[in-house]
Amino acid sequence: MSPATAQDPSKQAIWEIESSNPELAGQVETALREVVDPEIGLNVVELGLIRDVKVEEKNSAHVTMIMTTPFCPYAPALLEMARTKTEEALDKKTSIAMGTELWDLSFMEEGAGADWGLF
């Protein structure tokens, strides 16, 4: 899973779905990799923006996501795309919340910043 490959282990996201429903975690990750930040050109998993995914009940799920900046002009669209992709992958009604955690480069997957000359 991508959260386990984050640059800084203390900053990695631990998705609840990985322990509660490991058989579903991979398909959610694959679906979320289709959600690309149009300004940066990387997907929300590579950027480390998905902080948690959990199946709350048999028929519902919840995603917590942050933005690279609190004033991201694409936040509403990215949140909705992530919610929709998760809902489609799980075939469960999905809610999404924008987390309050401040993003930094160490949240990115190993090597994701190479094109920027960061890692």
Buried (B, 14 or more C-beta within 10 A) or exposed (E): BBBEBBBEEEBBBEBBBBEEBEEBBEBBBEBBBBBBBEEBEBBBBBBBBBBBBBBBEEEBBBBBBBBBEEEBEBBEEBBEBBBBBBBBBBEBEBEBBBBEBEBEBBBBBEEBBEEEEEB
